[in-house]
């Protein structure tokens, strides 16, 4: 609720993904992590589904989704100042097989479980 008040045009696109969703994301090359290796598909100590990541997007004034790196950096800074258990450093960076660096700006990882509702 606080995030929505601070960034009213920000929306959550994904938190927990089950195996079918994760397999689909990998097939579509929207994720590189096979189930259950993604931070979006974990289990807590009671073996219940949870996540350690969430993805965001912003809706522009024209109702079109936007993925603006500067805006995501503002959100990350705000979350950290609020004491949210965001994993640092942000953004998550990975190197592809060709050695090119990529930053996953809409992807936020946490140091603790996000329960599956």
Rosetta blueprint (number, residue, H / E / L):
1 X L
2 X H
3 X H
4 X H
5 X H
6 X H
7 X L
8 X L
9 X L
10 X E
11 X E
12 X E
13 X E
14 X E
15 X L
16 X L
17 X L
18 X L
19 X H
20 X H
21 X H
22 X H
23 X H
24 X H
25 X H
26 X H
27 X H
28 X L
29 X L
30 X L
31 X L
32 X L
33 X L
34 X L
35 X L
36 X L
37 X L
38 X L
39 X L
40 X L
41 X L
42 X E
43 X E
44 X L
45 X L
46 X L
47 X L
48 X L
49 X E
50 X E
51 X E
52 X E
53 X E
54 X E
55 X E
56 X E
57 X E
58 X E
59 X E
60 X L
61 X L
62 X L
63 X L
64 X L
65 X E
66 X E
67 X L
68 X L
69 X H
70 X H
71 X H
72 X H
73 X H
74 X H
75 X H
76 X H
77 X H
78 X H
79 X H
80 X H
81 X H
82 X L
83 X L
84 X L
85 X L
86 X E
87 X L
88 X L
89 X L
90 X L
91 X L
92 X E
93 X E
94 X E
95 X E
96 X L
97 X L
98 X L
99 X L
100 X L
101 X E
102 X E
103 X E
104 X E
105 X L
106 X L
107 X E
108 X E
109 X E
110 X E
111 X E
112 X E
113 X E
114 X E
115 X E
116 X L
117 X L
